[in-house]
Each structure stands twice: as C-alpha cells, then as structure tokens.
Amino acid sequence: MEYMLKGKINLLATLDDYGIDDYSPQLTELEKRARVIDLLEAKSGIYHAAAYETKGMKQKRPMRGSHAPGEFWY
C-alpha cells in the first residue's frame, strides 16, 4: 500500500505499461494487458508452466488464452 500511495507503483498499470515480458514462451498481447492488481489477485490470465509444478498442478492449469486478465481466479 505504501508504494501505491507514494506513486511508485500503479495497481491499474499493465505488464505492457511496465515493459514486462517473459522468456520463451513470451507473453501474448492479451497476457500483457494483465494489470498489477490482476497479478496480486491471482487473476492475471497468464498460465505458463511453473518451474517444479506437479503433475496435478499441470492438469489443473488452464490453457493459455482461455481467460482474459481479471476474469478468472486461478
């Protein structure tokens, strides 16, 4: 909250606004529209494989592009 109040981070800014991308596979244009608040609320719509994800996690992870940022909690 302190960083937001001091203007150091904008919760409504997108990943694209901050120039944030990922290594291959890079973020899609839709994924880059995720806002900081979406990331904090686990509603980013970005479903990349995690480094050490279990078989069960992999099975439950939504397909990339299946949900827009902000519309689905995962």
C-alpha positions in Angstrom: 0.0 0.0 0.0 2.9 2.3 0.8 4.4 2.1 -2.6 1.0 2.8 -4.2 0.4 5.8 -2.0 3.9 7.1 -2.8 3.2 6.7 -6.6 5.9 4.1 -7.0 3.5 1.5 -8.4 0.2 1.8 -10.2 -2.1 -1.1 -9.5 -4.0 -0.4 -12.7 -0.9 -0.3 -14.9 -0.5 -3.3 -17.2 2.5 -5.5 -17.7 3.0 -3.8 -21.1 3.0 -0.4 -19.3 5.9 -1.6 -17.2 7.7 -3.3 -20.2 7.3 -6.7 -18.5 7.6 -9.8 -20.7 8.7 -13.4 -20.2 11.3 -15.7 -21.7 10.2 -18.1 -24.3 7.3 -18.6 -24.5 6.9 -14.8 -24.4 3.7 -13.2 -23.2 0.9 -12.7 -25.7 -0.6 -9.3 -26.3 -3.7 -10.4 -24.3 -1.4 -11.5 -21.4 0.5 -8.2 -21.5 -2.9 -6.5 -20.7 -2.9 -8.0 -17.2 -2.7 -5.3 -14.6 -0.6 -5.3 -11.4 -3.8 -5.8 -9.4 -4.7 -8.9 -11.5 -1.4 -10.4 -10.6 -1.9 -9.7 -6.9 -5.4 -11.2 -7.0 -4.2 -14.3 -9.0 -6.5 -13.3 -11.9 -3.8 -12.4 -14.5 -4.9 -14.9 -17.2 -1.2 -15.9 -17.6 -0.9 -19.7 -17.4 2.7 -20.6 -18.1 4.2 -23.8 -16.7 5.8 -23.3 -13.3 9.4 -24.5 -12.6 8.7 -27.6 -10.4 4.9 -27.8 -10.9 3.5 -31.2 -10.1 1.5 -33.4 -12.4 -1.7 -32.4 -10.7 -0.9 -28.7 -11.0 -0.2 -29.2 -14.7 -3.5 -30.9 -15.2 -5.4 -28.2 -13.4 -3.7 -25.2 -15.0 -6.0 -23.5 -17.6 -4.9 -23.4 -21.2 -3.1 -20.2 -22.3 -5.5 -17.7 -23.8 -8.6 -19.4 -22.2 -9.3 -16.4 -19.9 -8.7 -12.7 -20.2 -6.9 -10.9 -17.4 -9.2 -10.1 -14.5 -11.9 -12.6 -15.3 -10.9 -15.9 -13.7 -9.2 -16.7 -10.4 -6.5 -19.4 -10.6 
